[in-house]
Amino acid sequence: MSKQTPTEKRRALRTLLAADEVALAPSCGDAITSRLIESLGLKVIHGSGSSLHRNAGFQDAGILTMTEMLNALERMASAVNIPVIGDADTGFGGVTNVVRTVEEYERAGLAAMHLEDQLTPKRPPSAGGETSSISRQEMVDKIRAAVDTRVDESFVIIARSEVTGDLNEVIDRLGECLEAGADAAWLSVSKPEEIETVRAALDRPLIGVLPRNMAMSEFGRLGANIACLPTWLETVASVAKKQLLEQLMETGTMAGYLSTLPGVEEMRTFVQDQGGEEMRSIEARFAH
């Protein structure tokens, strides 16, 4: 398969956003998981800030710098032939920071970025603290700066509001961001009636986190175009790691645990051969 250009990936994402069916964008923060997602035939990946922070041992609270986030996201985008949606947190500062963030994210080959309205440093609801947001005008200005900065018109700008307790304010903010040129909005709500309300008010593509107890089909019916899945891939992988280590500590061998794990040899081959096809192809063409 020929390598897709960043513009081709961005156009593929826009096609998914315009489709009738909801698309699953599993969230992760590393290249090998990105390749696993692609190998299963999925069409889009969410480069999650929460995954990137937790992989580095930090709370998802804007602790990583833009460069640290960018380096990981660029590795993900380079590793796969499908679009990667990059988490840009708050844009890492004011409008000047947003301009540089857009320049770097676009240059890194990402298909999209989502930009939120929390104060810097952010305090996401998942961290258990209270969130504070910039003014509506400041957020709209950030979106205007982002839209004006992008060079490739296919690069997707997603507006995200984390205002809590006032759904009307969220809708109004997102509406003004869309009027300012954002291509899509982030769903920060999970109740069915709230998702429907946002869908009715904003007739534009919506991207959000798939609620834990909701089927993909229901999420799409309510109005979502892309369903992200932050935290869960890392969570279930950590369960398996913990079980392997516990059995090894208890019995002195991992053979018993591995014998109960379907597909383990296939996955071992997948992990061990990362980059192998590319290396063999290069050597066949150039090495003597």
N, C-alpha and C positions, 0 to 999 in steps of 0.2 A: 504494500500500500504506500502510495506517495505521501510525503509529509504535508499536512495541511498548513497553509500560511495563517498567521494571526487573523487576517481579514476573513479568510474562509471560515475559521472557527467562530468568529464574531457573527458572521452571517448565519451560520448553523444555529447559534444560540437564538438569534432573532426569529428564525423559523420555528424553533421550539416554543418561543414566547407567543407566537401567533397561532399555534396549533390548538385544536379543540380539546385534546387530552392533556392531562397534567403530566409533566416529566419529573422523574426522580433525579435529584442532584445530591448524591451522598456527600456528606461533609467530611473533610479530612485535612491533614496538614503535611503530607509527605508524598514523595514521588512513587514509592512502591505501592502504597494504597491507591493512589491515582491510577496506576497501571492495572491493578486488580479490578477496580471499578470499570475501567475501559474494557478489560478482557471479558467481562460479563455482558457486554453489549449495551451498557448504559451510555447515554448520549451527552451528559454534562456533569461537571463536578463542581462542588462548592468548596472553595479554599477558605476554611473557617478560621476566624481569629481565635475562637475558643480552643480549637484543636492546636493551633500554632502555639498559643500560650501554654497550654497544659503539657504539650510535648516538651516544652522548654522548662517545665516545672514551676510555672507562674500562674497566678489567678488571672482570669480573663478581665483585666482591668486597665487595658491600655499601657501595659508595662513594656512590651516589646516596642522597639523603635520602628519607624517606617522601613529602614534598610533591612532590619531583621525579618520583618514580615515579607518584604519584597523578595528577598533572597530565597526564602522557602517557596513562595508562590511561583517564582520564576522557574524553579526546579520542577515543580508540578506541571506547569504549562508546557515546559520543554519535553517532558517525559511522555506526553500523551498526544493523541491526534483529535481530541475532542475539546470543546470549550471549557475553560476554568473561570468561574466567577470568583473574583478576589474580594475578600473582606478588607476594607480600607478604614475601618473604625470611624473616627471622627474626621478623617483627613489629616490627622496628626497636628492639628492646630487651626489657625485661621485661614482666610482665603488664600494667602500667599503659600501656606503649606499645602493647601488643596491643589493649587496649580502644579506644584512639583510632584505631588502624589500622582496626579493624573498622568503627567509626563512619564513618570517612572513605571507605573502600572501598565500603561499602553506599550511602552518600549519593551517591557518584560514579556509581552505576548499574551497577556490575559485578555479574555473576551469581554469582561465586564468588571465593574467594581461597585460595591454598595457603600454609601456614605451616610452616617447617622448624625443626629442632632444633639447628642449628649455633650456636656461640658468635658473639656480635656483636663485631667485624665478622667476617663469614663468609669462608671460603676454599673455594670450590667445587672439587671434584675436577678439573673441566675447566681450572682455572687452574694445575694442576700441583703445588699445595701440599698439605700434610697438613691434613685437616679435624679439627676438635674439636667435640664436641657437649656441650650442657647435659645435666643429669641427666634421667632418665626422668620423675621427678616434676615437674621444672620444665617439661618439654614438655607433660605432661598438664595442668598448671595453665594454661599458655598456651591450650590448646584449650578448657578449661573457661571461661576468661575470654572467649574469642572467641564461643563458643556462647551464653553468657549475655548478651553485649552486643548481638548482632544483633537488630534490630527485626522484620525480615521473615523469617519462618521458612523461606521459600523460598531465602534466601541460602545458598549452599553453602560449607561449611567443609571444606577438604581438609588432612589431616595428612600431613606429609612428614618422613621421617627420612633423614639423610645419614651415619649411623653406617656405618663401613666395616669389613670383615673379620669381621663377626659377624651373619649373616643372622638367627639366632634372636633376637638383641637387637632388630634392626629390626622383626621380626614382633611381638615382645612389646610394643615401644613403640607401634607402630601400633595394635595390638589394644587397648591401654589408652586410646589417643586416641579410637578409635571408641567404646569404652564411655563415654568422657567426653562424647560427643555429636558428634564429627566425622562428616560425612556420607560421606566417601570417603577413600581413602588414595592416596598417590603411590608409584608403582613406581620405585625408584631402582636397580633391577637390570636387566640386559639379557640374561643367559644364559637360554635357554629353560627349563632345569630350575629356575632360581631363580624365574622368573616363575610357573611352575606351583606351586612351593612356597608362594609368597606367596598365590596365588589359593586354594590349598587351605586355608590357615590363616585367611585373612580373607575371609569371605563377604560382602564389601561392594564397591561400585564402586571400580575401580582406574584411575588416570590415570598415564600415564608417557610417556617419550620413545621414539618408534619407533626401534628399533635400525637402524643404517645398512643392514645386509644382510638385514633381515627384511621380509617382505611384510605388509601390513596385515591380511590374512586370518589369517596365522599369529599375529600379535600378539593378535588378538581370540580366536583359538582357545585360546591359552595362558592367557587370562584378563583381558586389558586391555579396558576399556570406552571409553576415550578415548586417542588417540595424538597426542602433541604433537610438534612438529618444530622445535626451537630451532636457530638459527644458519644453517640451510640456505637460507632465502629471502634473507637478507643475503649469503650466500656466492655464490650463483649470480648475484645482481644485481651484485655487485662484479666478478665475472668479465666480465660484459657491459660494465660501465663501463670496465674496464681495456682491453678489446679495442677499444672505440670510441676511447678516448684514444690508444692506441698507433697505430692506423691513421691518426688525424688528425695525429699527430706525424710519422709516416713519409711520408705521401702529401700532406698538406695539405688533404685532403678527407675527409669522413665518408660520402660517397655510396656508396662501395664496400661498406663494412661494413653500412650500413643496408639495402642491396639484398639482403643475404644473411640478413636477420633476419625470419623469418616473423611476421606479425601486428604489425609495428612501427607501422604507421599506425593500426591499431585501438587499440593501446595509447597512442599519442600523443594520440588523441582522448580516451581515458579519463582520461589525466593532465591534459590541458588543461581539461577540463570539470568538474574537481572543484568541487563546490558550485554548479555552474551551474544545475542543475535546481531546487535550493532557492531560489536567487536569483531565477530567472525566475518561480517560483510566488509568491514573496512580492511581487514587483513587480506581477504580474498582479492580485493581490488588493488591494494597498494603494496603489501608486504612481499618481500622476496627472500 
